[in-house]
Amino acid sequence: MEERIGEILIDSRQIQSRVAELARRIETDYKDVTCLLVGILKGAFIFMGDLARNIHSPAEFDFMAVSSYGTRSKTSGVVRIIKDLDIDITGRHVLIVEDIVDTGLTLKYLMANLEARGPASLEVCAFLNKMVPQRVEIPVKYEGFRIEDVFVVGYGLDYGEKYRNLPYIATLECGV
């Protein structure tokens, strides 16, 4: 199967502008506390890096790796924690930084797992929020962009570990 980049949905200028806006909102909301940003690997690493450089108030960082996709373009529905946090989040203000929310199943599992660890607060910052039917509603406090139900790559999002390095978000067309 051969794939190729399709339509560019969000260009790099739009991305950087929106990331700066999100960072300003996060700075305001967490002005009196230190926020712990938890990046979900691998997809959110570029978004989290740009977000971190735009936040000018105290913040700390940790990462988790979870999987429900493998190398497919559709979720399997089975969530696995591949890399857990290094920091104890008890009593901490935690902001999950996610690349994309689609069915919501992975994030629902992750939020329940982290909530059980006793954080002072737990919120979600998602770069993309995909509007799909039959999804679990997740409260995304900080949303980058809403997109239709299409498979996208770029800015950290991949297909078979490819395309993460693209500076924009584009559809992926798969053919024979």
HELIX and SHEET records of a PDB file:
HELIX    1   1 SER A   12  ASP A   29  1                                  18    
HELIX    2   2 PHE A   45  ASN A   54  1                                  10    
HELIX    3   3 LEU A  105  GLU A  115  1                                  11    
SHEET    1   A 3 GLU A   2  ILE A  10  0                                        
SHEET    2   A 3 ILE A 169  GLY A 175 -1                                        
SHEET    3   A 3 VAL A 152  VAL A 153 -1                                        
SHEET    1   B 6 ARG A  80  LYS A  83  0                                        
SHEET    2   B 6 ALA A  59  SER A  67 -1                                        
SHEET    3   B 6 CYS A  35  LEU A  41  1                                        
SHEET    4   B 6 HIS A  93  VAL A 101  1                                        
SHEET    5   B 6 SER A 121  LYS A 130  1                                        
SHEET    6   B 6 TYR A 142  ILE A 147  1                                        
END                                                                             
